[in-house]
Amino acid sequence: MTAVNNSVRNTARLIGAGLRALLVLTVVCGVLYPLAVTGVAQAAFPHKANGSEVSSQGKAVGSSLIGQRYDKGKDKEGNPVPDLRHFQPRPSAGLGSNTANGVNTQYDLQVSGASNLGATNTDLIKAVKERRHWVSTTYGVPESKVPADAVTSSGSGLDPDISPAYAQLQAATVARRNHLPAGTVDKLVKEHTEGRTLGFLGEPRVNVLELNIALKELVRSAGRG
C-alpha cells in the first residue's frame, strides 16, 4: 500500500512539475518573447516589420518584397493580358498552380514557390520558349537578346525585382505607350537600379513596383495620366 501511495505521489509530482514547466514556457516563449521581438522590430525597423509596404498617393499599393502583375484584363481563354504601359515582372511559378506548366500567372500568394521543374523538363522548355517568343515579338528584340529572368521564375515565384537588362528592354515600349521620351524612361530605369548588396552579394536589380510608381508619377506630371 505504501508503494502505491508513493507511486501516486511521484506521478502527481511529475505531472505538477510538467504543468508548471508548460506554464512558464508558454508565458516566456508564447508571450514575453514575441512581445519583446515585436517591440524591438517596431522600434528599430518599423517599415520592414510592417511588411515593407509601398504607398502611392497616400495608399498602400503593395510590398517591395512581393511581385505583382500589371494587366489590363483577360483574353477569351481567361489568361491575363499584360498592360504594356507598365513595366512587367518576371514570370511567377507556383506550387499547386492550375496551369499545365506550373506557372502561377497571377502571383498568387496561395501557391507561391518554385515550379520544381528540372532544366530538361519538356514542360519547362516549352514554357521558356513561349515566353521568349512573347518577349521578343512584344518588345521587338531578337530572341537571343531576351534576358534569362524574362523567361524564368524565381525560387519563391514572387520575386519583386527584374534585371536592369530586362527593364531596359521594356523601356522603349513603355515610353511609347505612355507618350514619353525614350531617354526619360531610360533615365528612370537607371535611377531605380540597385547595385549588389554590400557591393558583392547578389546581382543588380530593379524593383518593378517602385519603378512603376515612379513612372506613374512621371506620366501624371507630364499631364498624360
Buried (B, 14 or more C-beta within 10 A) or exposed (E): EEEEEEEEEEEEEEEEEEEEEEEEEEEEEEEEEEEEEEEEEEEEEEEEBEEBBBEBEEEEBBBBBBBBBBBEEEEEEEEBEBBBBBBBBBBBBBBEBEEEBBBBBBBBEEBBBBBEBEEEBEBBBEBBEEBBEBBBEBBEBEEEEBBEBBBBBBEBBBBBBBBBBBBBBBBBBBBEEBEBEEEBBBEBBEEBBBEEEEEEEEEEBBBBBBBBBBBBBBBEEEEEE
